[in-house]
């Protein structure tokens, strides 16, 4: 049962960093969202048609 707990914990990556700050003898806590990288590309219709035209000049728009 212990190994299942470790697997579940490592599979669940946190998307934030916990922050602790001490000021004047008091401790405050909060979080900062981690930056996320995305390697996907989205194109609007004119950009997609221009790219398709460069890849295949004989292609006709389907939309």
PAPASE-870283 format. One record per residue: residue number from 1; residue in three letters; y, x negated, z of N, C-alpha, C, O in turn. Coordinates in steps of 0.001 Angstrom, whole numbers, plus 524288, in hexadecimal, padded with zeros to 5 digits. Each point is the difference from the previous one (the first is absolute). Last residue first. Layout:
{k=NUM&r=ALA&n_Y=Y&n_X=X&n_Z=Z&ca_Y=Y&ca_X=X&ca_Z=Z&c_Y=Y&c_X=X&c_Z=Z&o_Y=Y&o_X=X&o_Z=Z}
...
//
This chain:
{k=63&r=UNK&n_Y=860BC&n_X=8314D&n_Z=74ADE&ca_Y=802B2&ca_X=803BD&ca_Z=80378&c_Y=8047A&c_X=80278&c_Z=7FD14&o_Y=802CB&o_X=80343&o_Z=8022B}
{k=62&r=UNK&n_Y=7F23C&n_X=7EF18&n_Z=7F702&ca_Y=7FC99&ca_X=80483&ca_Z=800E3&c_Y=802AA&c_X=8042A&c_Z=8035B&o_Y=7FDE9&o_X=80446&o_Z=800B2}
{k=61&r=UNK&n_Y=80830&n_X=7EB50&n_Z=7F0D0&ca_Y=8008C&ca_X=80240&ca_Z=80549&c_Y=7FCAA&c_X=804EC&c_Z=80090&o_Y=7FFCC&o_X=80338&o_Z=7FC6F}
{k=60&r=UNK&n_Y=7FA5A&n_X=7ED8A&n_Z=7F671&ca_Y=80392&ca_X=80472&ca_Z=80010&c_Y=80075&c_X=8020E&c_Z=80597&o_Y=7FC1C&o_X=80023&o_Z=802D2}
{k=59&r=UNK&n_Y=7FE46&n_X=7EC2B&n_Z=7F3B8&ca_Y=7FEED&ca_X=8043A&ca_Z=803BF&c_Y=80443&c_X=8041B&c_Z=7FFB8&o_Y=8049E&o_X=7FEC2&o_Z=7FF7B}
{k=58&r=UNK&n_Y=7FA68&n_X=7F058&n_Z=7F738&ca_Y=7FE44&ca_X=804A6&ca_Z=7FD20&c_Y=7FF0B&c_X=804A9&c_Z=8039F&o_Y=7FED2&o_X=80445&o_Z=7FE22}
{k=57&r=UNK&n_Y=80641&n_X=7EA48&n_Z=80802&ca_Y=80447&ca_X=8025B&ca_Z=7FCD8&c_Y=7FE67&c_X=804EC&c_Z=7FD18&o_Y=80363&o_X=8030F&o_Z=7FE7C}
{k=56&r=UNK&n_Y=7F617&n_X=7F361&n_Z=81357&ca_Y=7FD79&ca_X=80224&ca_Z=7FB5F&c_Y=80424&c_X=802CD&c_Z=7FCB4&o_Y=80126&o_X=80492&o_Z=800F7}
{k=55&r=UNK&n_Y=80410&n_X=7F16D&n_Z=80DBD&ca_Y=7FA76&ca_X=7FEBA&ca_Z=80023&c_Y=7FD22&c_X=801D4&c_Z=7FB1F&o_Y=7FC6F&o_X=7FD61&o_Z=7FE1E}
{k=54&r=UNK&n_Y=815A4&n_X=80685&n_Z=80458&ca_Y=7FF60&ca_X=7FA59&ca_Z=7FF81&c_Y=7FA39&c_X=7FE78&c_Z=7FFD9&o_Y=7FE8B&o_X=7FC5B&o_Z=7FD39}
{k=53&r=UNK&n_Y=8059A&n_X=81556&n_Z=805A9&ca_Y=801AA&ca_X=7FE8D&ca_Z=7FAB3&c_Y=7FF61&c_X=7FA21&c_Z=7FF15&o_Y=7FE73&o_X=7FE5E&o_Z=7FBC1}
{k=52&r=UNK&n_Y=7FEBE&n_X=80859&n_Z=8151F&ca_Y=7FBAA&ca_X=80163&ca_Z=7FC7D&c_Y=8014A&c_X=7FE75&c_Z=7FA69&o_Y=7FC9C&o_X=7FE21&o_Z=7FD26}
{k=51&r=UNK&n_Y=810B8&n_X=7FFB4&n_Z=80F3D&ca_Y=7FBBC&ca_X=7FC57&ca_Z=800F9&c_Y=7FB6B&c_X=80114&c_Z=7FC60&o_Y=7FDC7&o_X=7FC5C&o_Z=7FDC8}
{k=50&r=UNK&n_Y=81055&n_X=80F42&n_Z=801C3&ca_Y=8019D&ca_X=7FAF0&ca_Z=7FDE0&c_Y=7FBB4&c_X=7FBF4&c_Z=800C1&o_Y=7FF0A&o_X=7FCD3&o_Z=7FC84}
{k=49&r=UNK&n_Y=7FE87&n_X=813E0&n_Z=80AFC&ca_Y=7FFA0&ca_X=80045&ca_Z=7FA44&c_Y=8018C&c_X=7FACD&c_Z=7FD84&o_Y=7FD98&o_X=7FE66&o_Z=7FC28}
{k=48&r=UNK&n_Y=80442&n_X=8031E&n_Z=81610&ca_Y=7FA77&ca_X=80010&ca_Z=7FE93&c_Y=7FF59&c_X=80025&c_Z=7FA13&o_Y=7FCAF&o_X=7FD43&o_Z=7FDDA}
{k=47&r=UNK&n_Y=81461&n_X=80419&n_Z=808E9&ca_Y=7FDEC&ca_X=7FABC&ca_Z=800D3&c_Y=7FA42&c_X=7FFB7&c_Z=7FE6B&o_Y=7FE5A&o_X=7FC31&o_Z=7FD93}
{k=46&r=UNK&n_Y=80A20&n_X=8145F&n_Z=801CC&ca_Y=80208&ca_X=7FC74&ca_Z=7FC01&c_Y=7FDD8&c_X=7FA67&c_Z=80093&o_Y=7FED8&o_X=7FD72&o_Z=7FC18}
{k=45&r=UNK&n_Y=7FBDA&n_X=80F17&n_Z=81101&ca_Y=7FE05&ca_X=80118&ca_Z=7FABB&c_Y=80243&c_X=7FC5E&c_Z=7FBDA&o_Y=7FCFB&o_X=7FDE3&o_Z=7FCEA}
{k=44&r=UNK&n_Y=80217&n_X=7FA66&n_Z=81635&ca_Y=801A7&ca_X=80525&ca_Z=7FE3E&c_Y=7FE4D&c_X=80099&c_Z=7FA45&o_Y=7FE0F&o_X=7FC44&o_Z=7FDAD}
{k=43&r=UNK&n_Y=7F787&n_X=7F7A6&n_Z=8106E&ca_Y=803D6&ca_X=80009&ca_Z=7FBC3&c_Y=801A4&c_X=80594&c_Z=7FEE2&o_Y=7FCD1&o_X=80398&o_Z=80045}
{k=42&r=UNK&n_Y=7F966&n_X=7EF4D&n_Z=80F7E&ca_Y=800EB&ca_X=8053F&ca_Z=7FDF3&c_Y=80441&c_X=7FFA9&c_Z=7FBE5&o_Y=803FA&o_X=7FD68&o_Z=800C2}
{k=41&r=UNK&n_Y=7ED3A&n_X=7F55D&n_Z=80A29&ca_Y=804A7&ca_X=80077&ca_Z=7FCC2&c_Y=80062&c_X=8059C&c_Z=7FE17&o_Y=7FC25&o_X=8023C&o_Z=7FE33}
{k=40&r=UNK&n_Y=7FA10&n_X=7F1B9&n_Z=812C7&ca_Y=7FFD7&ca_X=803FF&ca_Z=7FBF0&c_Y=80528&c_X=80043&c_Z=7FD0E&o_Y=8041C&o_X=7FEA8&o_Z=8021B}
{k=39&r=UNK&n_Y=7F70D&n_X=7F6C4&n_Z=80D42&ca_Y=7FF91&ca_X=7FD73&ca_Z=7FAF6&c_Y=7FF7D&c_X=803EF&c_Z=7FB81&o_Y=7FEE8&o_X=7FE83&o_Z=7FB90}
{k=38&r=UNK&n_Y=80976&n_X=7FFCE&n_Z=818FA&ca_Y=7FD6D&ca_X=8039B&ca_Z=7FC73&c_Y=7FFCD&c_X=7FD68&c_Z=7FAAB&o_Y=80412&o_X=7FEA7&o_Z=7FDD2}
{k=37&r=UNK&n_Y=7FF9F&n_X=7FD2D&n_Z=8187C&ca_Y=8005C&ca_X=7FE72&ca_Z=7FA84&c_Y=7FCDB&c_X=803D3&c_Z=7FCB0&o_Y=7FBFD&o_X=8020B&o_Z=801AF}
{k=36&r=UNK&n_Y=80E6A&n_X=7FF6B&n_Z=811A9&ca_Y=7FB35&ca_X=800F7&ca_Z=7FD10&c_Y=800D9&c_X=7FE4D&c_Z=7FA64&o_Y=803E6&o_X=80164&o_Z=7FD8E}
{k=35&r=UNK&n_Y=80499&n_X=7FAC7&n_Z=81754&ca_Y=800D7&ca_X=800BF&ca_Z=7FA65&c_Y=7FAC5&c_X=80084&c_Z=7FD2E&o_Y=7FC32&o_X=7FD69&o_Z=80166}
{k=34&r=UNK&n_Y=8061E&n_X=808AB&n_Z=812B2&ca_Y=7FEC7&ca_X=7FB69&ca_Z=7FCD4&c_Y=80141&c_X=8011B&c_Z=7FA4E&o_Y=7FF1F&o_X=80459&o_Z=7FE25}
{k=33&r=UNK&n_Y=80A4B&n_X=80449&n_Z=8133A&ca_Y=7FC4E&ca_X=80111&ca_Z=7FBC6&c_Y=7FF36&c_X=7FB05&c_Z=7FCD0&o_Y=803C1&o_X=7FD5C&o_Z=7FE92}
{k=32&r=UNK&n_Y=8011B&n_X=803FA&n_Z=81600&ca_Y=8027F&ca_X=7FECA&ca_Z=7FB05&c_Y=7FBE0&c_X=800CA&c_Z=7FBCF&o_Y=7FBB3&o_X=7FDE3&o_Z=80066}
{k=31&r=UNK&n_Y=807A2&n_X=808FE&n_Z=81531&ca_Y=7FCDD&ca_X=7FDF1&ca_Z=7FBB8&c_Y=80368&c_X=7FEED&c_Z=7FB49&o_Y=80449&o_X=8021F&o_Z=7FF7B}
{k=30&r=UNK&n_Y=7FD03&n_X=7FF50&n_Z=81759&ca_Y=800A0&ca_X=802FD&ca_Z=7FB2F&c_Y=7FC86&c_X=7FDAA&c_Z=7FBD9&o_Y=7FC36&o_X=7FD4A&o_Z=80131}
{k=29&r=UNK&n_Y=80B65&n_X=80118&n_Z=814D9&ca_Y=7FC18&ca_X=7FF1C&ca_Z=7FBFC&c_Y=8010C&c_X=80383&c_Z=7FB58&o_Y=80279&o_X=80419&o_Z=80077}
{k=28&r=UNK&n_Y=806B8&n_X=7F24F&n_Z=81253&ca_Y=80026&ca_X=80425&ca_Z=7FC15&c_Y=7FBDA&c_X=7FECA&c_Z=7FBEB&o_Y=7FEF7&o_X=7FB75&o_Z=7FED2}
{k=27&r=UNK&n_Y=80640&n_X=7FEA8&n_Z=81639&ca_Y=7FCF5&ca_X=7FEF4&ca_Z=7FB49&c_Y=80036&c_X=804D3&c_Z=7FC81&o_Y=7FEB9&o_X=80454&o_Z=801A9}
{k=26&r=UNK&n_Y=80E54&n_X=7F2A2&n_Z=80E61&ca_Y=7FD20&ca_X=8048B&ca_Z=7FE00&c_Y=7FD3E&c_X=7FE89&c_Z=7FAF8&o_Y=80205&o_X=7FCF0&o_Z=7FCE5}
{k=25&r=UNK&n_Y=80973&n_X=7F742&n_Z=80C75&ca_Y=7FBB3&ca_X=80164&ca_Z=8037E&c_Y=7FCEE&c_X=804C9&c_Z=7FE5C&o_Y=7FC2F&o_X=80162&o_Z=80295}
{k=24&r=UNK&n_Y=8121F&n_X=7F796&n_Z=7F305&ca_Y=801EA&ca_X=8016A&ca_Z=80538&c_Y=7FBBF&c_X=801BF&c_Z=803B2&o_Y=800E3&o_X=80378&o_Z=80336}
{k=23&r=UNK&n_Y=7F7CF&n_X=7FB93&n_Z=7EB05&ca_Y=805A6&ca_X=7FF86&ca_Z=80091&c_Y=80182&c_X=801B5&c_Z=8057E&o_Y=7FEE1&o_X=80464&o_Z=8019D}
{k=22&r=UNK&n_Y=7EF9A&n_X=7F771&n_Z=7F06A&ca_Y=801AA&ca_X=8003D&ca_Z=8056E&c_Y=805D9&c_X=7FF08&c_Z=8003B&o_Y=801E3&o_X=7FBFB&o_Z=7FE28}
{k=21&r=UNK&n_Y=7EECF&n_X=80B12&n_Z=7F2F0&ca_Y=804F0&ca_X=7FD4A&ca_Z=800FD&c_Y=80160&c_X=800B0&c_Z=805BC&o_Y=7FFBB&o_X=80451&o_Z=80218}
{k=20&r=UNK&n_Y=7EF9A&n_X=7FE3C&n_Z=7EE4D&ca_Y=8017E&ca_X=8006F&ca_Z=8057B&c_Y=804EA&c_X=7FCC0&c_Z=800D1&o_Y=8003E&o_X=7FB80&o_Z=7FE55}
{k=19&r=UNK&n_Y=7F3C1&n_X=80DC1&n_Z=7F0B1&ca_Y=8043B&ca_X=7FC9F&ca_Z=801C0&c_Y=80118&c_X=8011A&c_Z=805C2&o_Y=80097&o_X=80483&o_Z=8018E}
{k=18&r=UNK&n_Y=7EF83&n_X=7FE51&n_Z=7EE3B&ca_Y=80219&ca_X=801B0&ca_Z=8050A&c_Y=80407&c_X=7FBFB&c_Z=801CA&o_Y=7FF09&o_X=7FB4D&o_Z=7FFAA}
{k=17&r=UNK&n_Y=7FB5F&n_X=8096F&n_Z=7EC34&ca_Y=7FFBC&ca_X=7FBFA&ca_Z=80405&c_Y=80279&c_X=8021F&c_Z=804F0&o_Y=80458&o_X=80210&o_Z=7FFDE}
{k=16&r=UNK&n_Y=7F1A4&n_X=8081C&n_Z=7EEB5&ca_Y=804B3&ca_X=7FEC9&ca_Z=802EE&c_Y=7FEF9&c_X=7FB79&c_Z=803C0&o_Y=7FB80&o_X=7FED7&o_Z=8013D}
{k=15&r=UNK&n_Y=7F7BD&n_X=80A16&n_Z=7F41B&ca_Y=80446&ca_X=7FF78&ca_Z=7FC41&c_Y=80525&c_X=7FEC7&c_Z=802B4&o_Y=8042B&o_X=80054&o_Z=7FDA1}
{k=14&r=UNK&n_Y=7E601&n_X=7FC27&n_Z=80697&ca_Y=804DD&ca_X=8027B&ca_Z=801AE&c_Y=80442&c_X=7FEFC&c_Z=7FBF7&o_Y=8003E&o_X=7FBC9&o_Z=7FDB2}
{k=13&r=UNK&n_Y=7EA62&n_X=8059C&n_Z=7FF44&ca_Y=80477&ca_X=7FC61&ca_Z=80040&c_Y=804E7&c_X=802FE&c_Z=80185&o_Y=8011B&o_X=80434&o_Z=7FDEF}
{k=12&r=UNK&n_Y=7E9EC&n_X=7FED6&n_Z=80338&ca_Y=804C6&ca_X=80318&ca_Z=8009A&c_Y=8049E&c_X=7FC50&c_Z=800AC&o_Y=80183&o_X=7FED6&o_Z=8046A}
{k=11&r=UNK&n_Y=7ED57&n_X=7FA9C&n_Z=7FA72&ca_Y=800A9&ca_X=8030B&ca_Z=7FB36&c_Y=80513&c_X=80322&c_Z=8001B&o_Y=80203&o_X=8017E&o_Z=7FBE5}
{k=10&r=UNK&n_Y=7F84B&n_X=7F48B&n_Z=812D6&ca_Y=801C1&ca_X=7FC80&ca_Z=7FBD7&c_Y=800ED&c_X=802F0&c_Z=7FAE9&o_Y=8032C&o_X=7FE53&o_Z=7FCCD}
{k=9&r=UNK&n_Y=7F658&n_X=80B14&n_Z=811E4&ca_Y=80524&ca_X=7FDF3&ca_Z=8012D&c_Y=80209&c_X=7FC87&c_Z=7FB9E&o_Y=8049A&o_X=8004F&o_Z=7FEA1}
{k=8&r=UNK&n_Y=7EA40&n_X=80687&n_Z=8007D&ca_Y=803DE&ca_X=80428&ca_Z=7FF6F&c_Y=80582&c_X=7FE07&c_Z=800E9&o_Y=803A8&o_X=801A1&o_Z=7FD56}
{k=7&r=UNK&n_Y=7EE66&n_X=7F2D5&n_Z=805C2&ca_Y=8007B&ca_X=80119&ca_Z=7FA63&c_Y=80430&c_X=80429&c_Z=7FF17&o_Y=80344&o_X=7FF72&o_Z=7FC84}
{k=6&r=UNK&n_Y=7F858&n_X=7FC8B&n_Z=814E8&ca_Y=802D1&ca_X=7FBB2&ca_Z=7FD92&c_Y=800CF&c_X=800F2&c_Z=7FA32&o_Y=8042D&o_X=7FECF&o_Z=7FDEF}
{k=5&r=UNK&n_Y=7F1A5&n_X=80D45&n_Z=80B80&ca_Y=8056D&ca_X=80044&ca_Z=801CF&c_Y=80341&c_X=7FBB9&c_Z=7FD6B&o_Y=8046D&o_X=800FC&o_Z=7FE66}
{k=4&r=UNK&n_Y=7E99F&n_X=7FF1C&n_Z=7FEDB&ca_Y=8026F&ca_X=80448&ca_Z=7FD15&c_Y=805C3&c_X=80077&c_Z=80180&o_Y=80356&o_X=80117&o_Z=7FCB6}
{k=3&r=UNK&n_Y=7F21C&n_X=7F2EC&n_Z=80C6B&ca_Y=8015D&ca_X=7FE17&ca_Z=7FAC9&c_Y=80286&c_X=80443&c_Z=7FCB4&o_Y=80354&o_X=7FED9&o_Z=7FCBA}
{k=2&r=UNK&n_Y=7F669&n_X=8054B&n_Z=81470&ca_Y=80480&ca_X=7FC8E&ca_Z=80030&c_Y=801A2&c_X=7FE22&c_Z=7FAA2&o_Y=804AD&o_X=7FF9B&o_Z=7FEF1}
{k=1&r=UNK&n_Y=7EBDA&n_X=80A6D&n_Z=803D1&ca_Y=804A9&ca_X=80339&ca_Z=80000&c_Y=804E4&c_X=7FC9F&c_Z=80000&o_Y=803FA&o_X=8018C&o_Z=7FDC9}
//
